[in-house]
Amino acid sequence: MNAIFRLNIVMSGKAVFRMQDMEFILKRGSVFFTFPGFEYTITGHEDFTYTYIAFTGKNITSFLSPLGITPETAVFEDMEFLCDYFNDTIRLITPGNSSLLCESALLYALAFVSD
């Protein structure tokens, strides 16, 4: 269980994600969200790696909900192109630009997830 929101993207492998009595098979390019106060598990790892951006803020739920991102709709498929974008962004991070690059990557991913 996290205390903050997280946008996670599967970089490789396969696993099973369970949250709220729902089960999803994750693979490269799956984007999945975790929410504060919601328990989840990731099991059945098969060379499974992922990266994430943790975020919080005022009224985040009311920001995500109109985009179709809720605990009931927490997984989005076929976003493989985001893997390269996230890897490229991670390589560019320095102490001085990390907040802006992470926010930029979050907004970029949200633009495609909500489309």
ZAVOLUM-616446 format. One record per atom (N, C-alpha, C): residue in three letters; y, z, x; atom name. Coordinates in Angstrom, 1 decimal, always signed. Example, Ala and Ser with C-alpha at 12.3 -4.5 7.8 and 13.67 -1.06 7.14 Angstrom:
2
(node ala,(-5.7,+7.8,+13.2),N)
(node ala,(-4.5,+7.8,+12.3),CA)
(node ala,(-3.3,+7.8,+13.2),C)
(node ser,(-2.2,+7.1,+12.8),N)
(node ser,(-1.1,+7.1,+13.7),CA)
(node ser,(+0.0,+7.9,+12.9),C)
***
This chain:
115
(node met,(-1.2,+0.0,+0.9),N)
(node met,(+0.0,+0.0,+0.0),CA)
(node met,(+1.2,+0.0,+0.9),C)
(node asn,(+2.2,-0.9,+0.6),N)
(node asn,(+3.4,-0.9,+1.4),CA)
(node asn,(+4.5,-0.2,+0.6),C)
(node ala,(+5.5,+0.2,+1.3),N)
(node ala,(+6.7,+0.8,+0.7),CA)
(node ala,(+7.8,-0.2,+0.5),C)
(node ile,(+7.6,-1.4,+1.0),N)
(node ile,(+8.6,-2.5,+0.9),CA)
(node ile,(+7.8,-3.8,+0.5),C)
(node phe,(+8.6,-4.8,+0.2),N)
(node phe,(+8.1,-6.1,-0.2),CA)
(node phe,(+7.7,-6.9,+1.1),C)
(node arg,(+6.7,-7.7,+1.0),N)
(node arg,(+6.3,-8.6,+2.1),CA)
(node arg,(+5.9,-9.9,+1.6),C)
(node leu,(+6.4,-11.0,+2.3),N)
(node leu,(+5.9,-12.3,+2.1),CA)
(node leu,(+5.0,-12.6,+3.3),C)
(node asn,(+3.8,-12.9,+3.0),N)
(node asn,(+2.7,-13.1,+4.0),CA)
(node asn,(+2.3,-14.6,+4.0),C)
(node ile,(+2.1,-15.1,+5.1),N)
(node ile,(+1.5,-16.5,+5.2),CA)
(node ile,(+0.3,-16.5,+6.1),C)
(node val,(-0.8,-17.1,+5.6),N)
(node val,(-2.0,-17.2,+6.3),CA)
(node val,(-1.9,-18.3,+7.3),C)
(node met,(-2.1,-17.9,+8.6),N)
(node met,(-2.0,-18.9,+9.7),CA)
(node met,(-3.4,-19.5,+10.0),C)
(node ser,(-4.5,-18.8,+9.8),N)
(node ser,(-5.8,-19.3,+10.1),CA)
(node ser,(-6.8,-18.4,+9.4),C)
(node gly,(-8.0,-19.0,+9.2),N)
(node gly,(-9.2,-18.3,+8.7),CA)
(node gly,(-9.2,-18.2,+7.2),C)
(node lys,(-10.1,-17.3,+6.7),N)
(node lys,(-10.2,-17.1,+5.3),CA)
(node lys,(-10.4,-15.6,+5.1),C)
(node ala,(-10.0,-15.1,+3.9),N)
(node ala,(-10.2,-13.7,+3.5),CA)
(node ala,(-10.1,-13.6,+2.0),C)
(node val,(-10.4,-12.5,+1.5),N)
(node val,(-10.3,-12.2,+0.1),CA)
(node val,(-9.2,-11.2,-0.1),C)
(node phe,(-8.2,-11.5,-1.0),N)
(node phe,(-7.1,-10.6,-1.3),CA)
(node phe,(-7.3,-10.1,-2.7),C)
(node arg,(-7.2,-8.8,-2.8),N)
(node arg,(-7.4,-8.1,-4.1),CA)
(node arg,(-6.2,-7.3,-4.4),C)
(node met,(-5.6,-7.5,-5.6),N)
(node met,(-4.5,-6.6,-6.1),CA)
(node met,(-4.5,-6.7,-7.6),C)
(node gln,(-4.3,-5.5,-8.2),N)
(node gln,(-4.2,-5.4,-9.7),CA)
(node gln,(-5.4,-6.0,-10.4),C)
(node asp,(-6.6,-5.7,-10.0),N)
(node asp,(-7.8,-6.2,-10.6),CA)
(node asp,(-7.9,-7.8,-10.5),C)
(node met,(-7.2,-8.4,-9.6),N)
(node met,(-7.3,-9.8,-9.4),CA)
(node met,(-7.8,-10.1,-8.0),C)
(node glu,(-8.5,-11.2,-7.8),N)
(node glu,(-9.0,-11.6,-6.6),CA)
(node glu,(-8.7,-13.0,-6.2),C)
(node phe,(-8.3,-13.2,-5.0),N)
(node phe,(-7.9,-14.5,-4.5),CA)
(node phe,(-8.5,-14.8,-3.2),C)
(node ile,(-8.9,-16.1,-3.0),N)
(node ile,(-9.4,-16.5,-1.7),CA)
(node ile,(-8.2,-17.0,-0.9),C)
(node leu,(-8.0,-16.5,+0.2),N)
(node leu,(-6.8,-16.9,+1.1),CA)
(node leu,(-7.4,-17.8,+2.2),C)
(node lys,(-6.6,-18.8,+2.5),N)
(node lys,(-6.9,-19.7,+3.6),CA)
(node lys,(-5.6,-20.2,+4.3),C)
(node arg,(-5.7,-20.9,+5.3),N)
(node arg,(-4.5,-21.4,+6.0),CA)
(node arg,(-3.5,-22.0,+5.0),C)
(node gly,(-2.3,-21.6,+5.0),N)
(node gly,(-1.2,-22.1,+4.1),CA)
(node gly,(-1.1,-21.3,+2.8),C)
(node ser,(-2.0,-20.3,+2.6),N)
(node ser,(-1.8,-19.5,+1.4),CA)
(node ser,(-0.6,-18.5,+1.7),C)
(node val,(+0.3,-18.4,+0.7),N)
(node val,(+1.4,-17.5,+0.8),CA)
(node val,(+1.1,-16.4,-0.2),C)
(node phe,(+1.1,-15.1,+0.2),N)
(node phe,(+0.8,-14.1,-0.7),CA)
(node phe,(+1.9,-12.9,-0.5),C)
(node phe,(+2.2,-12.4,-1.7),N)
(node phe,(+3.2,-11.3,-1.7),CA)
(node phe,(+2.6,-10.0,-1.9),C)
(node thr,(+3.1,-8.9,-1.3),N)
(node thr,(+2.7,-7.6,-1.6),CA)
(node thr,(+4.0,-6.8,-2.0),C)
(node phe,(+3.7,-5.9,-2.9),N)
(node phe,(+4.9,-5.2,-3.6),CA)
(node phe,(+4.8,-3.7,-3.4),C)
(node pro,(+5.9,-3.0,-3.3),N)
(node pro,(+5.9,-1.6,-3.2),CA)
(node pro,(+5.2,-0.9,-4.4),C)
(node gly,(+4.4,+0.0,-4.0),N)
(node gly,(+3.7,+0.8,-5.0),CA)
(node gly,(+2.4,+0.1,-5.6),C)
(node phe,(+2.0,-1.1,-5.1),N)
(node phe,(+0.8,-1.7,-5.5),CA)
(node phe,(-0.2,-1.7,-4.4),C)
(node glu,(-1.4,-1.2,-4.7),N)
(node glu,(-2.4,-1.2,-3.7),CA)
(node glu,(-3.1,-2.5,-3.6),C)
(node tyr,(-3.5,-2.9,-2.4),N)
(node tyr,(-4.2,-4.2,-2.2),CA)
(node tyr,(-5.2,-4.0,-1.1),C)
(node thr,(-6.1,-4.9,-1.0),N)
(node thr,(-7.0,-5.0,+0.1),CA)
(node thr,(-7.2,-6.5,+0.5),C)
(node ile,(-7.5,-6.6,+1.8),N)
(node ile,(-7.8,-7.9,+2.4),CA)
(node ile,(-9.2,-7.7,+3.1),C)
(node thr,(-10.2,-8.4,+2.6),N)
(node thr,(-11.5,-8.2,+3.2),CA)
(node thr,(-12.2,-9.6,+3.4),C)
(node gly,(-13.4,-9.5,+4.0),N)
(node gly,(-14.2,-10.7,+4.3),CA)
(node gly,(-13.5,-11.6,+5.3),C)
(node his,(-12.9,-11.1,+6.3),N)
(node his,(-12.2,-11.8,+7.3),CA)
(node his,(-13.1,-12.8,+8.0),C)
(node glu,(-12.6,-14.0,+8.1),N)
(node glu,(-13.3,-15.1,+8.8),CA)
(node glu,(-12.2,-15.7,+9.8),C)
(node asp,(-12.1,-15.1,+11.0),N)
(node asp,(-11.0,-15.6,+11.9),CA)
(node asp,(-9.7,-15.6,+11.2),C)
(node phe,(-9.4,-14.5,+10.4),N)
(node phe,(-8.2,-14.4,+9.6),CA)
(node phe,(-7.0,-13.9,+10.3),C)
(node thr,(-5.9,-14.7,+10.3),N)
(node thr,(-4.7,-14.2,+10.9),CA)
(node thr,(-3.5,-14.6,+9.9),C)
(node tyr,(-2.5,-13.7,+9.9),N)
(node tyr,(-1.4,-14.0,+9.1),CA)
(node tyr,(-0.2,-13.4,+9.7),C)
(node thr,(+1.0,-13.8,+9.2),N)
(node thr,(+2.2,-13.3,+9.7),CA)
(node thr,(+3.0,-13.0,+8.4),C)
(node tyr,(+4.0,-12.1,+8.6),N)
(node tyr,(+4.8,-11.7,+7.4),CA)
(node tyr,(+6.2,-11.4,+7.7),C)
(node ile,(+7.0,-11.4,+6.6),N)
(node ile,(+8.4,-10.9,+6.7),CA)
(node ile,(+8.5,-9.8,+5.7),C)
(node ala,(+8.8,-8.6,+6.1),N)
(node ala,(+9.1,-7.5,+5.2),CA)
(node ala,(+10.5,-7.5,+4.8),C)
(node phe,(+10.8,-7.1,+3.6),N)
(node phe,(+12.1,-7.1,+3.1),CA)
(node phe,(+12.3,-6.1,+2.0),C)
(node thr,(+13.5,-5.7,+1.8),N)
(node thr,(+13.9,-4.8,+0.7),CA)
(node thr,(+15.3,-5.1,+0.3),C)
(node gly,(+15.7,-4.5,-0.7),N)
(node gly,(+17.1,-4.6,-1.1),CA)
(node gly,(+17.3,-4.3,-2.6),C)
(node lys,(+18.5,-4.2,-3.0),N)
(node lys,(+18.9,-3.9,-4.3),CA)
(node lys,(+18.4,-5.0,-5.3),C)
(node asn,(+17.7,-4.7,-6.3),N)
(node asn,(+17.3,-5.6,-7.3),CA)
(node asn,(+16.4,-6.8,-6.9),C)
(node ile,(+15.6,-6.5,-5.8),N)
(node ile,(+14.7,-7.6,-5.3),CA)
(node ile,(+13.8,-8.1,-6.4),C)
(node thr,(+13.3,-7.2,-7.2),N)
(node thr,(+12.4,-7.6,-8.3),CA)
(node thr,(+13.0,-8.6,-9.3),C)
(node ser,(+14.3,-8.3,-9.6),N)
(node ser,(+15.0,-9.2,-10.5),CA)
(node ser,(+15.3,-10.5,-9.8),C)
(node phe,(+15.3,-10.6,-8.5),N)
(node phe,(+15.6,-11.8,-7.7),CA)
(node phe,(+14.3,-12.6,-7.7),C)
(node leu,(+13.1,-11.9,-7.5),N)
(node leu,(+11.9,-12.7,-7.3),CA)
(node leu,(+11.3,-13.1,-8.6),C)
(node ser,(+11.4,-12.3,-9.7),N)
(node ser,(+10.8,-12.6,-11.0),CA)
(node ser,(+11.2,-14.0,-11.5),C)
(node pro,(+12.5,-14.4,-11.5),N)
(node pro,(+12.8,-15.8,-12.0),CA)
(node pro,(+12.2,-16.9,-11.2),C)
(node leu,(+11.8,-16.6,-9.9),N)
(node leu,(+11.2,-17.6,-9.1),CA)
(node leu,(+9.7,-17.7,-9.4),C)
(node gly,(+9.2,-16.8,-10.3),N)
(node gly,(+7.8,-16.8,-10.6),CA)
(node gly,(+6.9,-16.0,-9.6),C)
(node ile,(+7.6,-15.1,-8.9),N)
(node ile,(+6.9,-14.2,-8.0),CA)
(node ile,(+6.9,-12.8,-8.5),C)
(node thr,(+5.7,-12.4,-9.0),N)
(node thr,(+5.5,-11.1,-9.6),CA)
(node thr,(+4.1,-10.6,-9.1),C)
(node pro,(+3.8,-9.3,-9.3),N)
(node pro,(+2.5,-8.8,-8.9),CA)
(node pro,(+1.3,-9.6,-9.6),C)
(node glu,(+1.6,-10.2,-10.8),N)
(node glu,(+0.6,-10.9,-11.5),CA)
(node glu,(+0.4,-12.4,-10.9),C)
(node thr,(+1.5,-12.8,-10.3),N)
(node thr,(+1.4,-14.2,-9.7),CA)
(node thr,(+1.8,-14.1,-8.2),C)
(node ala,(+1.0,-13.4,-7.4),N)
(node ala,(+1.4,-13.0,-6.1),CA)
(node ala,(+0.9,-14.0,-5.0),C)
(node val,(+0.1,-15.0,-5.4),N)
(node val,(-0.5,-16.0,-4.4),CA)
(node val,(-0.1,-17.4,-4.7),C)
(node phe,(+0.3,-18.1,-3.7),N)
(node phe,(+0.7,-19.5,-3.8),CA)
(node phe,(-0.1,-20.3,-2.7),C)
(node glu,(-0.6,-21.4,-3.1),N)
(node glu,(-1.5,-22.2,-2.2),CA)
(node glu,(-0.8,-23.5,-1.7),C)
(node asp,(-1.4,-24.1,-0.7),N)
(node asp,(-1.0,-25.4,-0.2),CA)
(node asp,(+0.4,-25.4,+0.5),C)
(node met,(+0.7,-24.4,+1.2),N)
(node met,(+1.9,-24.2,+1.9),CA)
(node met,(+1.7,-24.3,+3.5),C)
(node glu,(+0.8,-25.2,+3.9),N)
(node glu,(+0.4,-25.3,+5.3),CA)
(node glu,(+1.7,-25.6,+6.2),C)
(node phe,(+2.6,-26.4,+5.7),N)
(node phe,(+3.8,-26.8,+6.5),CA)
(node phe,(+4.6,-25.5,+6.9),C)
(node leu,(+4.5,-24.4,+6.1),N)
(node leu,(+5.2,-23.2,+6.4),CA)
(node leu,(+4.7,-22.6,+7.7),C)
(node cys,(+3.4,-22.8,+8.0),N)
(node cys,(+2.8,-22.2,+9.2),CA)
(node cys,(+3.6,-22.7,+10.5),C)
(node asp,(+3.8,-24.0,+10.6),N)
(node asp,(+4.5,-24.5,+11.8),CA)
(node asp,(+6.0,-24.0,+11.8),C)
(node tyr,(+6.6,-23.9,+10.6),N)
(node tyr,(+8.0,-23.4,+10.5),CA)
(node tyr,(+8.0,-22.0,+10.9),C)
(node phe,(+7.1,-21.2,+10.5),N)
(node phe,(+7.1,-19.7,+10.9),CA)
(node phe,(+6.9,-19.6,+12.4),C)
(node asn,(+5.9,-20.4,+12.9),N)
(node asn,(+5.6,-20.3,+14.4),CA)
(node asn,(+6.9,-20.7,+15.2),C)
(node asp,(+7.5,-21.8,+14.8),N)
(node asp,(+8.7,-22.2,+15.5),CA)
(node asp,(+9.8,-21.2,+15.4),C)
(node thr,(+10.0,-20.6,+14.2),N)
(node thr,(+11.0,-19.5,+14.0),CA)
(node thr,(+10.7,-18.3,+14.9),C)
(node ile,(+9.5,-17.9,+14.9),N)
(node ile,(+9.1,-16.7,+15.7),CA)
(node ile,(+9.4,-17.0,+17.2),C)
(node arg,(+9.2,-18.2,+17.7),N)
(node arg,(+9.4,-18.5,+19.1),CA)
(node arg,(+10.9,-18.4,+19.4),C)
(node leu,(+11.8,-18.6,+18.5),N)
(node leu,(+13.2,-18.6,+18.7),CA)
(node leu,(+13.9,-17.2,+18.6),C)
(node ile,(+13.1,-16.2,+18.1),N)
(node ile,(+13.7,-14.9,+17.9),CA)
(node ile,(+14.1,-14.2,+19.2),C)
(node thr,(+15.3,-13.7,+19.1),N)
(node thr,(+15.8,-12.8,+20.2),CA)
(node thr,(+16.3,-11.5,+19.5),C)
(node pro,(+16.6,-10.5,+20.3),N)
(node pro,(+17.2,-9.3,+19.7),CA)
(node pro,(+18.5,-9.6,+18.9),C)
(node gly,(+19.2,-10.5,+19.3),N)
(node gly,(+20.5,-10.8,+18.7),CA)
(node gly,(+20.4,-11.6,+17.4),C)
(node asn,(+19.3,-12.4,+17.3),N)
(node asn,(+19.3,-13.3,+16.1),CA)
(node asn,(+18.1,-13.0,+15.1),C)
(node ser,(+17.4,-12.0,+15.4),N)
(node ser,(+16.1,-11.7,+14.6),CA)
(node ser,(+16.4,-11.5,+13.1),C)
(node ser,(+17.4,-10.8,+12.8),N)
(node ser,(+17.7,-10.6,+11.3),CA)
(node ser,(+18.1,-11.8,+10.6),C)
(node leu,(+18.9,-12.7,+11.2),N)
(node leu,(+19.3,-13.9,+10.6),CA)
(node leu,(+18.2,-14.9,+10.5),C)
(node leu,(+17.4,-15.0,+11.6),N)
(node leu,(+16.2,-15.9,+11.5),CA)
(node leu,(+15.2,-15.5,+10.5),C)
(node cys,(+14.9,-14.2,+10.4),N)
(node cys,(+14.0,-13.7,+9.5),CA)
(node cys,(+14.5,-14.0,+8.0),C)
(node glu,(+15.7,-13.7,+7.8),N)
(node glu,(+16.3,-14.0,+6.5),CA)
(node glu,(+16.2,-15.5,+6.1),C)
(node ser,(+16.6,-16.3,+7.1),N)
(node ser,(+16.5,-17.7,+6.9),CA)
(node ser,(+15.1,-18.2,+6.6),C)
(node ala,(+14.1,-17.7,+7.3),N)
(node ala,(+12.7,-18.1,+7.1),CA)
(node ala,(+12.2,-17.6,+5.7),C)
(node leu,(+12.7,-16.4,+5.3),N)
(node leu,(+12.3,-15.9,+4.0),CA)
(node leu,(+12.9,-16.8,+2.9),C)
(node leu,(+14.1,-17.1,+3.0),N)
(node leu,(+14.8,-18.0,+2.0),CA)
(node leu,(+14.2,-19.4,+2.0),C)
(node tyr,(+13.9,-19.9,+3.2),N)
(node tyr,(+13.2,-21.2,+3.3),CA)
(node tyr,(+11.9,-21.2,+2.5),C)
(node ala,(+11.0,-20.2,+2.8),N)
(node ala,(+9.8,-20.1,+2.1),CA)
(node ala,(+9.9,-19.9,+0.6),C)
(node leu,(+10.8,-19.1,+0.2),N)
(node leu,(+11.0,-18.8,-1.2),CA)
(node leu,(+11.4,-20.1,-1.9),C)
(node ala,(+12.2,-21.0,-1.3),N)
(node ala,(+12.6,-22.2,-1.9),CA)
(node ala,(+11.4,-23.1,-2.2),C)
(node phe,(+10.4,-23.1,-1.4),N)
(node phe,(+9.2,-23.9,-1.7),CA)
(node phe,(+8.2,-23.2,-2.6),C)
(node val,(+8.1,-21.9,-2.5),N)
(node val,(+7.2,-21.2,-3.3),CA)
(node val,(+7.6,-21.3,-4.8),C)
(node ser,(+8.9,-21.2,-5.0),N)
(node ser,(+9.5,-21.3,-6.4),CA)
(node ser,(+9.6,-22.7,-6.9),C)
(node asp,(+9.4,-23.7,-6.1),N)
(node asp,(+9.5,-25.1,-6.6),CA)
(node asp,(+8.4,-25.5,-7.5),C)
***
